[in-house]
């Protein structure tokens, strides 16, 4: 069976010195070769590595043109898996800064990833969804050079109804930690929920991001 893209891509590091390299993170559903292939023929490739049954890759990309957005696709074992054929978003791009160029930062903290219930979001509009929608609809819009996401990226102790149902199907919620997540596989569920949102997934594929993990338990499960 062909390898599939489980999560990502996330554009991570971009080189602000020479401006010719970056890294892209993906999760596949089985061991494979993971490749970033850019429209100008440059890119990078690596093998996935495994943690607790999950298959990740951090793909180095070299040969980029500084200050120029470069569209890319993800291939697993040579098969194109990103962008989806029915994507409504612009192509995912990698843009490294030109020498001497300033840096525009978009900042956010403590994101609640659950979908609104009955049309109402308990904590207000999702800023990442809003930013993604704005950038996707306006090619001329100023795009941040980096997303700096501080505070909790997921909540181990305030899980969504969908996650609570998933937890109840794998263990008895009457036993500790109850409706909270408590081990690696359960944390990956929270990131699936957060990063599979279509708008957020596209945004993280095209704007570099750096994050901290502020949930104390999550510090033991970074990936």
Secondary structure by P-SEA (a helix, b strand, c coil): cccccccccccccccccccccbbbbbccccbbbbbbbccccccbbbbbbbcccbbbbbbbbccccccbbbbbbbbccccccccccccccccbbbbbbcccbbbbbbbbccccccccccccccccccaaaaaaaaaaaccccccccbbbbcccccccccccaaaaaaaaaccccccccccccccaaaaaaaaaacccaaaaaaaaacccccccccccccccccc
